[in-house]
Amino acid sequence: MPLTGIDIYKLLPKTNCGECGPPTCLAFAMQLAQKKIELDKCPYLSDEAKAILAGASAPPIRLVKIGTGENEIAIGNETVMFRHEETFHHPCGIAVTITDDLEGTALDEKIEQINNLWFERVGQKVGVELIAIKETTGDPQKYANVVRQVTTKSKQTLILISSNPEIIKIALSICARKKPLIYSANSQNYQAMASLAKTSACPLTVYGNSIDKVAELTTKIKDLGVEDIIIDTGAREILKVINDLTQIRRLALKRNFRPLGYPTIAFTGDGQEQVLQGVTYISKYASVVVCSGSEPWQILPLLTARQNLYTDPRVPLQVEPKVYEIGDVNPDSPILITTNFSLSYFTVEGEVESSKVPAYILAVNTEGQSVLTAYASEKLTTEIITKMLKETGMRDKVKHNMVIIPGYISVISGKLEEESGWKVLVGPREASGLPAYLKQYAS
Ligand code: SF4
């Protein structure tokens, strides 16, 4: 069980010197219990108190880093079961598998295909950060060849999949500098795998065929000096995976059960199953999802789900409120009104681009709310739109007198005309109607 503020207070010097920041030892203890302050802020702790409190103040799920430099991904260190309680902090990594039976052109093409699994969505780059190299042949040289090719031809961080420590050892001699994730230590090989993880300073996956077995193994591996651990309970059937991952998260967060206080990894099947499983595992509660298929249609739904889930629910994704020029605009170009909610803005932008009609988009500052929400909460009013039209100098940019508002707020068209002096046209309700609308406008 986690220590309470009072438990912690009993271990403090009780001098109330205030050097830690909070004015009293009790206040420090309360903040430490809530993990709002670092233990080392108090310089007067005894060694015994430090040892007890260091364990108690560590995050319930360890933060583990895979890869290096700009390709490093940090996973774990989550603090809540449900996103609406706070936020999820560290997006899960998404990996695509390459098997070691590939060689030559087929291997090069596969690497290239995975390298290209990056997309722009609502103004952010999203993509596959990891390549999982899976040993299937039992041939160390074939495995080493694939590791070498991937290391040379891709920036992605690696997961080395083999239960044979000799094969992992050879692979690490090629790519340890990229700090790959080693997969995996089991009850048979854990001493050799732990030794490799320790000497190479790489994180290690612990594989057991149940939660209990995993907890036993993580304890043994931690005693061997490996701290950066990722958990796999061996489940591959979707319901069992959800059950295991949920139990692990719950035991780590609610019971502070240290042997399971690590990030987790899950594996999908291929085909459409990959989409269903991948999105499910991202939601609950995989820290890394390893996919079999590498087709964009299999990957994009996972990237979208991850992007949606790992945003702060208290802060809507938004773009800078300003005038955006889409295409080669001129004084005859139409002016479209939308909000600065990312999804609204980028949907409109995409449709304008596909219409090939250059246009101005006025992204009104609605604090990241969509059109209807902003209208309902009075953040997209005639006054606000009029003010923005003035402040952005739209009169000087065009020689016509027309603005296009979203169809959903057609009700404000009359009032907006009166207040702004612009002629107000009502556009389509959905952005998907814009290409046809703009072509008609331009003709
Ligand atoms: Fe108490 Fe240590 Fe903070 Fe001083 S620095 S008030 S001794 S907790």
Residues whose N, C-alpha, C, O or C-beta is under 5 A from the ligand:
A	BS01	SF4	L12 P13 K14 T15 N16 C17 G18 E19 C20 P22 P23 T24 C25 F28 K41 C42 P43 Y44
